């Protein structure tokens, strides 16, 4: 192969839900003061990167549609999360079909278990889905990962297996993000 025609290889990702995986599950977090990042997350993200993966957040944030906080406040929280943890990107869905804010009241493809956020990330990051993972603490996270065709991990650090809203079978069940790094 000629040097000027080198092919850039796709890179896998570890898709991460926010609440219950990276931060404490506290229902609708509406401010930086309420966003409590687990103390081990930045180290785990570094390890994810060292193992050759992107670390990309995929999160439903229907609090915007429900009028609990603004999209501007959410973006501020996302930027803070990126700065504090080193994740590569944050993709969020502000929609909910029963939202109070008309602009965000809709059914959409981005809301998990839909795959719209995965598709956006793949377009922007050239991701190898076949070797990627979705880490979440709810059934919707597992279903979204399955719908996107990635391996799935359910962690107990948020809602976990005791509070699943649907009957799902993840590929892996771990206590928290620290255990996930070991399978990469």
C-alpha positions in Angstrom: 0.0 0.0 0.0 1.3 3.4 -0.8 1.9 5.8 2.0 -0.3 8.5 0.5 -3.2 6.1 0.3 -3.3 4.8 3.8 -6.7 3.7 5.0 -7.9 4.9 8.3 -9.3 2.0 10.2 -12.6 2.3 12.1 -12.4 2.4 15.8 -14.8 0.7 18.3 -16.6 2.7 21.0 -17.9 2.1 24.5 -21.3 3.9 24.5 -22.1 5.0 28.0 -25.4 6.0 29.5 -25.0 9.0 31.8 -27.1 8.6 34.9 -26.4 5.5 36.9 -23.2 4.8 34.9 -21.1 7.9 35.0 -23.1 9.9 37.5 -25.2 9.0 40.5 -28.8 8.2 39.5 -30.8 11.1 41.0 -33.9 11.2 38.8 -34.0 14.4 36.8 -30.7 16.2 37.3 -31.2 19.9 36.4 -28.0 21.6 37.4 -24.3 21.2 37.8 -24.7 21.1 41.6 -26.9 18.0 41.2 -24.5 16.2 38.8 -22.4 13.9 40.9 -19.8 12.1 38.9 -18.6 8.8 40.3 -15.0 9.2 41.5 -13.7 6.4 39.3 -15.1 7.6 36.0 -12.2 9.7 34.7 -9.8 6.8 35.3 -12.1 4.3 33.6 -12.4 6.6 30.6 -8.6 6.9 30.3 -8.5 3.1 30.4 -11.2 2.8 27.7 -9.1 5.1 25.5 -5.9 3.2 26.3 -7.6 0.0 25.1 -8.4 1.7 21.7 -12.0 2.7 22.2 -13.9 5.9 22.0 -15.9 6.8 25.1 -19.2 8.2 23.9 -22.2 9.1 26.1 -25.6 8.2 24.8 -28.3 9.6 27.1 -32.1 10.2 27.2 -32.8 13.5 28.8 -36.5 13.9 28.7 -36.3 16.5 31.5 -36.0 19.1 28.7 -39.3 18.0 27.1 -40.9 17.9 30.6 -39.8 21.5 31.3 -37.6 20.6 34.2 -34.5 22.2 32.8 -33.5 23.9 29.5 -31.5 22.5 26.7 -28.9 25.2 27.5 -28.6 23.9 31.0 -28.2 20.3 29.7 -25.5 21.4 27.3 -23.7 23.1 30.2 -23.9 19.8 32.2 -22.7 17.8 29.2 -19.7 20.2 28.7 -18.8 19.8 32.4 -19.1 16.0 32.1 -16.7 16.0 29.1 -14.2 18.2 30.9 -14.2 16.2 34.1 -14.2 12.7 32.7 -12.5 12.9 29.3 -15.4 11.3 27.3 -15.1 12.0 23.6 -18.7 13.2 23.0 -22.1 13.4 24.5 -25.2 12.6 22.4 -28.6 13.3 24.1 -32.3 13.0 23.3 -34.3 15.9 24.8 -37.6 14.5 23.5 -40.5 12.7 25.0 -43.9 12.0 23.5 -45.7 13.3 26.5 -43.5 16.4 27.1 -44.9 19.7 28.3 -42.6 21.7 26.0 -44.1 21.6 22.6 -40.8 21.9 20.7 -39.6 18.6 22.3 -42.9 16.7 22.5 -42.5 14.0 19.9 -41.7 10.4 19.2 -38.2 10.2 17.7 -35.6 7.8 16.5 -33.0 9.2 18.9 -34.7 8.3 22.1 -33.4 5.0 23.5 -34.2 2.2 22.8 -34.1 3.8 19.3 -30.7 4.0 17.5 -30.6 7.6 16.3 -27.9 8.7 18.8 -25.8 5.7 17.8 -26.2 6.6 14.1 -25.2 10.2 14.7 -22.1 9.1 16.6 -21.1 6.6 13.9 -21.4 9.3 11.2 -19.2 11.7 13.2 -16.7 9.3 14.6 -16.4 6.5 12.0 -17.2 3.8 14.6 -16.7 0.0 14.3 -20.1 -1.1 15.7 -19.3 -4.8 15.5 -16.7 -4.4 18.2 -18.4 -1.8 20.3 -20.3 -1.9 23.6 -23.3 -0.2 25.2 -23.1 0.3 29.0 -26.3 1.2 30.9 -28.3 0.7 34.0 -31.8 0.3 32.5 -33.6 -2.0 30.1 -33.9 0.7 27.5 -30.1 1.0 27.4 -29.7 -2.8 26.8 -32.4 -2.7 24.2 -30.8 0.3 22.4 -27.5 -1.5 22.3 -29.1 -4.7 21.0 -31.0 -2.6 18.4 -27.7 -1.0 17.3 -25.9 -4.3 17.1 -23.4 -3.9 19.8 -22.5 -6.0 22.9 -24.5 -4.9 26.0 -23.5 -4.4 29.6 -26.0 -3.8 32.5 -24.4 -2.2 35.5 -25.8 -2.2 39.1 -24.5 1.3 39.9 -27.8 2.9 38.9 -31.2 1.2 38.6 -29.6 -2.1 37.7 -31.1 -5.6 37.5 -33.5 -5.2 40.5 -35.4 -2.3 38.8 -35.6 -3.4 35.1 -38.6 -2.0 33.3 -38.6 -4.8 30.8 -37.3 -8.3 30.5 -33.9 -8.0 28.8 -30.8 -10.1 28.8 -27.5 -8.2 28.5 -24.3 -9.8 27.3 -22.7 -8.8 30.7 -23.9 -7.8 34.1 -21.4 -5.9 36.3 -21.3 -3.9 39.5 -20.1 -0.7 37.8 -18.0 0.8 35.1 -14.7 -0.3 36.7 -15.7 -3.9 35.9 -16.4 -3.1 32.2 -12.9 -2.0 31.5 -11.7 -5.6 32.2 -13.6 -7.1 29.2 -12.3 -4.7 26.6 
